[in-house]
């Protein structure tokens, strides 16, 4: 179940540090490209490298002419890690390059934009690159790790710090836990100065860099609160040969529930940057969908019930094809859209609908199921288990439809029938 949760919630390494001690929950997050994250950091006074964003437009030359650096870092912008070791569908190697020649920046950019970058974290076909960030290269003498994440056990934000920056923070936490420091934070107050200094010293900053690091940490917390972030991860928070303390690489996540307050930030998101178009389509219809490797499609209301449904499918010898939570306020048109998304997966050979009618009316689901089956001319076996509000009327709707819909008395019966329908 844990790998599923990671996929469904988008947990970062920092958030997974708490998995052994915290309750797991479903979280839906907006992710931003690195260049957009850095724009936010810059807006709130966080020290970062100077940078420009190129997109193969006529403005690229003008932007570069205003940007003189001893050395440039050229980075493809996609929502995936491992860019430096990635390869493009054209055969060009590497999504991150260094060059001291300004004229080479445009050449590198043209080899990235318009091509799909394939890394260990992308689909096999890669992700289309539409933007490239060009940043001033800095001479880093030390790398540290800093993140602020929401944690249920602490009922609020927690700061995670490590002097072992630039590394896999999960491996650091497992092999050298003494190099991880966690500090609960109060959303209503600034971080006390003595705590800031203690964190900076734990990160092994010395001399004047202690105060600089402390100031950067407070600015990051101010940003965290101002933008309704669920996570800010800086890896590395670096010290340079000139004594700067800067955020070199940034990852920010935002709670979807804050969209009405953070419209400018959410406007930065483009659907094309997501790795699975079905997830994009689901989100546009207020559905939560994550594709999996099995052949039994699932349509369930509630994340917990959805995960329990997938567990019982596996216990009965089957494999779920997806995680799909239609939520508590689902309408008939959303049921149709859910069926369209599930059946767009060619691996799906049977569909299991499992709905407990609390807020949702079972009759609404039944009407949606019947309408979807007729509209799509559904050809795969369909098993439906309904319980709760208006369930008797819902069962009558299914029975009177004249469709070959199998009903189930409980969840175990539904899973058994779904698996049996494959044979």
QUIRA-V964993 format. One record per pair of residues at least 12 apart in sequence whose C-alpha atoms are under 10 Angstrom apart, sorted by the first residue. I is the first residue (numbers start at 1). GAP is how many residues later the second one is. Records with the same first field share a line. If there is no record, write none. Layout:
I->GAP + GAP
This chain:
1->306 + 307 + 309 + 310
2->17 + 22
4->286 + 287 + 288 + 303 + 306 + 318 + 319
5->19 + 20 + 21 + 22 + 302 + 318
6->18 + 20
7->283 + 284 + 285 + 316
8->17 + 18 + 19 + 20 + 280 + 281 + 282 + 283 + 295 + 315 + 316
9->15 + 16 + 17 + 18 + 19 + 20 + 279 + 281
10->16 + 17 + 18 + 19 + 20 + 21 + 243
11->15 + 16 + 17 + 18 + 220 + 242
12->137 + 157 + 158 + 219 + 221 + 239 + 241
13->155 + 156 + 157 + 158 + 160 + 220
14->131 + 132 + 133 + 134 + 135 + 145 + 146 + 147 + 154 + 155 + 156 + 159 + 217 + 218 + 219
15->132 + 133 + 134 + 135 + 136 + 143 + 145 + 155 + 215 + 216 + 218
16->153 + 154
17->143 + 152 + 153 + 154 + 156 + 157 + 163
18->133 + 134 + 135
19->132
21->131 + 132
22->129 + 130 + 131 + 132
23->128 + 129 + 130
24->127 + 128 + 129
25->127 + 278 + 279
26->276 + 277 + 278
27->203 + 227 + 228 + 229
28->202 + 225 + 226 + 227 + 228 + 229 + 255 + 260
29->200 + 201 + 202 + 223 + 224 + 225 + 226 + 227 + 228
30->199 + 200 + 222 + 223 + 224 + 225 + 226 + 229 + 235 + 236 + 238 + 239
31->48 + 200 + 220 + 221 + 222 + 223 + 224 + 235 + 237 + 238 + 242 + 243
32->45 + 46 + 47 + 218 + 219 + 220 + 221 + 222 + 233 + 234 + 236 + 237 + 238 + 241
33->43 + 44 + 45 + 46 + 47 + 98 + 100 + 217 + 218 + 219 + 235 + 236 + 237 + 240
34->41 + 42 + 43 + 44 + 45 + 46 + 98 + 99 + 215 + 216 + 217 + 218
35->16 + 17 + 18 + 40 + 41 + 42 + 43 + 96 + 97 + 98 + 99 + 100 + 214 + 215 + 216
36->17 + 41 + 97 + 214 + 215 + 216 + 229 + 232 + 233
37->195 + 212 + 213 + 214 + 215 + 216 + 228 + 231
38->12 + 13 + 209 + 210 + 211 + 212 + 213 + 214
39->12 + 13
40->183 + 187 + 212 + 225
41->178 + 179 + 182 + 183 + 206 + 209 + 211
42->205
43->180
44->175 + 176 + 178 + 179 + 182
45->171 + 174 + 175 + 177 + 178
46->169 + 170 + 171 + 172 + 173 + 174 + 176 + 177 + 199 + 200 + 201
47->165 + 166 + 168 + 169 + 172 + 173 + 190 + 197 + 198 + 199 + 200 + 201
48->87 + 88 + 189 + 190 + 196 + 197 + 198 + 199 + 200 + 201 + 202
49->85 + 86 + 87 + 88 + 89 + 197 + 198 + 199 + 200
50->17 + 19 + 84 + 85 + 86 + 87 + 88
51->12 + 13 + 16 + 21 + 22 + 23 + 82 + 83 + 84 + 85 + 86
52->12 + 14 + 15 + 22 + 80 + 81 + 82 + 83 + 84
53->21 + 22 + 23 + 24 + 78 + 79 + 80 + 81 + 82
54->20 + 22 + 51 + 52 + 55 + 56 + 59 + 76 + 77 + 78 + 79 + 80
55->54 + 55 + 57 + 58 + 59 + 74 + 75 + 76 + 77 + 78
56->50 + 53 + 54 + 56 + 57 + 58 + 74 + 75 + 76
60->46 + 49
61->41 + 42 + 45
64->38 + 39 + 41 + 42 + 70
65->37
67->35 + 67 + 68 + 69
68->33 + 34 + 68
69->30 + 31 + 32 + 33 + 66 + 67 + 68 + 69
70->29 + 30 + 31 + 32 + 66 + 67 + 68
71->27 + 28 + 29 + 30 + 31 + 64 + 65 + 66 + 67
72->25 + 26 + 27 + 28 + 29 + 30 + 32 + 33 + 61 + 62 + 63 + 64 + 65 + 66
73->23 + 24 + 25 + 26 + 27 + 32 + 60 + 61 + 62 + 63 + 64 + 65
74->21 + 22 + 23 + 24 + 25 + 30 + 31 + 32 + 34 + 35 + 38 + 58 + 59 + 60 + 61 + 62 + 63
75->19 + 20 + 21 + 22 + 23 + 33 + 34 + 37 + 56 + 57 + 58 + 59 + 60
76->18 + 19 + 20 + 21 + 32 + 33 + 36 + 37 + 41 + 52 + 53 + 54 + 55 + 56 + 57 + 58
77->18 + 19 + 35 + 36 + 40 + 50 + 51 + 52 + 53 + 54 + 55 + 56 + 196
78->17 + 38 + 39 + 44 + 48 + 49 + 50 + 51 + 52 + 53 + 54 + 194 + 195 + 196 + 197
79->42 + 43 + 48 + 50 + 172 + 194 + 195 + 196
80->37 + 38 + 39 + 40 + 41 + 42 + 43 + 46 + 47 + 193 + 194 + 195
81->38 + 39 + 40 + 41
82->12 + 13 + 14 + 36 + 37 + 38 + 39 + 40
83->12 + 13 + 14 + 34 + 35 + 36 + 37 + 38 + 39
84->12 + 13 + 35
85->33 + 34 + 35
86->31 + 32 + 33 + 34 + 35 + 36 + 40
87->25 + 28 + 29 + 30 + 31 + 32 + 39
88->23 + 24 + 25 + 26 + 27 + 28 + 29 + 30 + 31 + 37 + 38 + 39 + 40 + 41
89->23 + 26 + 27 + 28 + 29 + 36 + 37 + 38 + 39
90->21 + 22 + 24 + 25 + 26 + 27
91->20 + 24 + 26
92->16 + 19 + 20 + 23 + 25
93->18 + 19 + 24 + 25
94->18 + 23 + 24 + 25
95->13 + 14 + 16 + 17 + 22 + 23 + 24 + 34 + 37
96->12 + 16 + 36 + 37 + 38
97->12 + 37
98->36 + 37 + 38 + 39
99->38
100->37
105->27 + 29
106->26 + 28
108->24
109->20 + 21 + 22 + 23 + 24 + 25
110->22
111->18
112->16 + 17 + 18 + 19 + 20
113->15 + 16 + 17 + 18 + 19
114->13 + 14 + 15 + 16 + 17
115->12 + 13 + 14 + 15
116->12 + 13 + 14
117->12
121->154
122->152 + 153 + 154
123->152 + 153
125->150
126->149
127->145 + 146 + 147 + 148 + 149
128->144 + 145 + 147
129->143 + 144
130->142 + 143
135->113
137->111
138->100 + 101 + 102 + 103 + 104 + 106 + 108 + 110
139->99 + 100 + 101 + 102 + 103 + 105
140->96 + 97 + 98 + 99 + 100 + 101 + 102 + 103 + 104 + 105 + 106 + 108
141->97 + 98 + 99 + 100 + 101 + 102
142->21 + 22 + 23 + 24 + 61 + 62 + 63 + 94 + 95 + 96 + 97 + 98 + 99 + 103
143->19 + 20 + 21 + 22 + 23 + 24 + 60 + 61 + 92 + 93 + 94 + 95 + 96 + 97 + 102 + 103 + 104 + 105
144->17 + 18 + 19 + 20 + 21 + 22 + 23 + 56 + 58 + 59 + 60 + 61 + 90 + 91 + 92 + 93 + 94 + 95 + 103
145->15 + 16 + 17 + 18 + 19 + 20 + 21 + 22 + 23 + 24 + 35 + 58 + 88 + 89 + 90 + 91 + 92 + 93 + 102
146->13 + 14 + 15 + 16 + 17 + 18 + 19 + 23 + 34 + 35 + 36 + 53 + 57 + 71 + 74 + 86 + 87 + 88 + 89 + 90 + 91 + 101 + 104
147->12 + 13 + 14 + 15 + 35 + 70 + 73 + 74 + 84 + 85 + 86 + 87 + 88 + 89 + 90 + 103 + 104 + 105
148->12 + 13 + 34 + 35 + 36 + 37 + 69 + 72 + 73 + 76 + 81 + 82 + 83 + 84 + 85 + 86 + 104
149->35 + 36 + 75 + 80 + 81 + 82 + 83 + 84 + 103 + 104
150->34 + 35 + 79 + 80 + 81 + 82
151->33 + 79 + 80
154->29 + 30 + 31
155->29 + 30 + 31
156->28 + 29 + 30 + 31 + 74
157->26 + 27 + 28 + 29 + 30 + 64 + 67 + 68 + 72 + 73 + 74
158->24 + 25 + 26 + 27 + 28 + 29 + 73
159->22 + 23 + 24 + 25 + 26 + 40 + 58 + 62 + 72 + 73 + 74
160->20 + 21 + 22 + 23 + 24 + 39 + 73
161->18 + 19 + 20 + 21 + 22 + 38 + 39 + 41 + 42 + 73 + 76
162->15 + 16 + 17 + 18 + 19 + 20 + 37 + 38 + 40 + 41 + 42 + 73 + 74 + 75
163->16 + 17 + 18 + 36 + 37 + 38 + 39 + 40 + 41 + 42 + 73 + 74 + 75
164->12 + 15 + 16 + 39 + 40 + 71 + 72
165->38 + 69 + 70 + 71 + 72 + 73
166->68 + 69 + 70 + 71 + 72 + 82 + 83
167->68 + 69
168->67
169->66
179->23 + 24
180->22 + 23
181->18 + 21 + 22
182->17
183->12 + 16
185->36
187->34 + 35 + 37 + 38
188->37
189->33
190->28 + 29 + 31 + 32
191->23 + 26 + 27 + 28 + 30 + 31
192->26
193->18 + 21 + 22 + 25
194->20
195->19
196->14 + 15 + 17 + 18 + 19 + 20 + 21 + 22
197->13 + 14 + 15 + 16 + 17 + 18 + 20
198->12 + 16
199->14 + 15 + 18
200->12 + 13 + 14 + 15 + 16 + 17
201->12 + 13
203->34
205->33 + 34 + 40
206->37
207->36
208->35 + 36
209->30 + 34 + 35 + 36
210->35
211->34
212->27 + 31 + 32 + 33 + 34
213->24 + 25 + 26 + 31 + 32 + 33
214->31
215->30
216->21 + 29 + 30 + 31
217->20
220->12 + 13 + 14 + 27
224->28 + 29 + 30
226->35 + 36
227->25 + 26 + 27 + 28 + 31 + 32 + 34 + 35 + 38
228->25 + 26 + 27 + 28 + 29 + 30 + 31 + 33 + 34
229->23 + 24 + 25 + 26 + 27 + 29
230->22 + 23 + 24 + 25 + 26
231->20 + 21 + 22 + 23 + 24
232->18 + 19 + 20 + 21 + 22
233->14 + 16 + 17 + 18 + 19 + 20
234->12 + 13 + 14 + 15 + 16 + 17 + 18
235->12 + 13 + 14 + 15 + 16
236->12 + 13 + 14
237->12 + 13
254->12
271->12 + 13
276->13 + 14 + 15
277->64
278->12 + 13 + 60 + 62 + 63 + 64 + 66 + 67
279->12 + 45 + 62
281->56 + 57 + 60
282->42 + 43 + 44 + 52 + 55 + 56 + 58 + 59
285->41 + 45 + 48 + 49 + 50 + 52 + 53
286->39 + 40 + 41 + 43 + 44 + 48
287->14 + 37 + 38 + 39 + 40 + 43 + 47 + 48 + 50 + 51
288->13 + 14 + 15 + 35 + 36 + 37 + 38 + 39 + 50
289->33 + 34 + 35 + 36 + 37 + 49 + 52 + 53
290->31 + 32 + 33 + 34 + 35
291->29 + 30 + 31 + 32 + 33 + 50 + 51 + 54
292->27 + 28 + 29 + 30 + 31 + 53 + 55
293->26 + 27 + 28 + 29 + 52 + 54 + 55
294->20 + 24 + 25 + 26 + 27 + 28 + 53 + 54 + 55
295->23 + 24 + 25 + 26 + 27 + 50 + 51 + 52 + 53 + 54 + 55 + 56 + 124 + 127
296->14 + 17 + 22 + 23 + 24 + 25 + 26 + 46 + 51 + 52 + 53 + 54 + 55 + 56 + 84 + 85 + 86 + 119 + 122 + 123 + 125 + 126
297->13 + 22 + 23 + 24 + 25 + 26 + 27 + 42 + 44 + 45 + 46 + 48 + 50 + 51 + 52 + 53 + 54 + 55 + 56 + 85 + 121
298->12 + 15 + 22 + 23 + 24 + 25 + 26 + 27 + 40 + 41 + 44 + 50 + 52 + 53 + 54 + 55 + 56 + 85
299->23 + 24 + 25 + 26 + 27 + 36 + 39 + 40 + 43 + 52 + 53 + 54 + 55 + 56 + 85
300->23 + 24 + 25 + 26 + 27 + 28 + 38 + 52 + 53 + 54 + 55 + 56 + 85
301->23 + 24 + 25 + 26 + 27 + 28 + 29 + 52 + 53 + 54 + 55 + 56 + 57 + 58 + 59 + 64
302->22 + 23 + 24 + 25 + 26 + 52 + 53 + 54
303->20 + 21 + 22 + 23 + 24
304->21
305->20 + 49 + 50 + 51 + 106
306->16 + 17 + 18 + 19 + 20 + 47 + 48 + 49
307->13 + 16 + 17 + 18
308->103
309->14 + 43 + 44 + 45 + 102 + 103 + 105 + 106
310->12 + 13 + 42 + 105
311->104
312->99 + 100 + 101 + 102 + 103 + 104
313->39 + 98 + 99 + 101 + 102 + 103 + 104 + 105 + 106
314->101 + 102 + 105
315->97 + 100 + 101
316->96 + 97 + 99 + 100 + 101 + 102 + 103 + 104
317->98 + 99 + 102 + 103
318->97 + 98 + 100 + 101 + 102 + 104
319->100
320->28 + 30 + 31 + 32 + 99
321->21 + 24 + 25 + 26 + 27 + 28 + 29 + 30
322->20 + 23 + 26
323->19
324->14 + 17 + 18
325->13 + 30
326->12 + 29 + 34
327->28 + 32 + 33
328->27 + 28 + 29 + 30 + 31 + 32 + 33
329->29 + 30 + 31 + 32
330->29 + 30 + 31 + 34 + 35 + 38
331->29 + 30 + 33 + 34 + 36 + 37
332->31 + 32 + 33 + 34 + 35 + 36 + 37 + 38 + 39 + 40
333->31 + 32 + 34 + 35 + 36 + 38 + 39
334->31 + 34 + 38
335->29 + 30 + 31 + 32 + 33 + 34 + 35 + 36 + 37
336->29 + 31 + 32 + 33 + 34 + 35 + 36 + 37 + 39 + 40
337->31 + 35
338->30 + 31 + 34
339->12 + 14 + 29 + 30 + 33 + 34 + 37 + 39
340->32 + 33 + 35 + 36 + 38
343->33 + 35 + 36 + 37
348->32 + 33 + 74
349->30 + 31 + 32 + 33 + 69 + 70 + 72 + 73
350->29 + 30 + 31 + 32 + 33 + 67 + 68 + 69 + 70 + 71 + 72
351->27 + 29 + 30 + 31 + 32 + 33 + 67 + 68 + 70
352->29 + 30 + 31 + 32 + 33 + 54 + 55 + 56 + 59 + 62 + 63 + 65 + 66 + 67
353->12 + 13 + 16 + 29 + 30 + 31 + 32 + 33 + 54 + 55 + 58 + 61 + 62 + 65
354->29 + 30 + 31 + 32 + 33 + 54 + 56 + 57 + 60 + 61
355->29 + 30 + 31 + 32 + 33 + 36 + 56
356->29 + 30 + 31 + 32 + 33 + 35
357->29 + 30 + 31 + 32 + 33 + 34
358->29 + 30 + 31 + 32
359->29 + 30
360->28 + 29 + 30
361->25 + 26 + 27 + 28 + 29 + 30 + 32 + 33
362->23 + 24 + 25 + 26 + 27 + 28 + 29 + 30 + 31 + 32 + 33
363->23 + 26 + 27 + 28 + 29 + 30 + 31 + 32 + 33 + 34 + 35
364->26 + 27 + 29 + 30 + 33
365->19 + 21 + 26 + 29 + 32 + 33
366->18 + 20 + 25 + 27 + 28 + 29 + 30 + 31 + 32 + 33 + 35
367->27 + 30 + 31 + 34
369->13 + 15 + 28 + 29 + 36
370->27 + 28 + 29 + 30 + 31 + 32 + 33 + 35
371->30
373->30 + 31 + 32
374->27 + 29
378->25 + 26
379->25
380->24 + 41 + 42
381->23 + 24 + 25 + 36 + 37 + 39 + 40 + 41
382->21 + 22 + 23 + 24 + 25 + 32 + 35 + 36 + 39
383->21 + 22 + 23 + 24 + 25 + 30 + 31 + 32 + 33 + 34 + 35 + 38
384->14 + 21 + 22 + 23 + 24 + 25 + 26 + 27 + 30 + 31 + 33 + 34
385->21 + 22 + 23 + 24 + 25 + 26 + 27 + 28 + 29 + 30
386->21 + 22 + 23 + 24 + 25 + 28
387->21 + 22 + 23 + 24
395->12
406->12 + 15
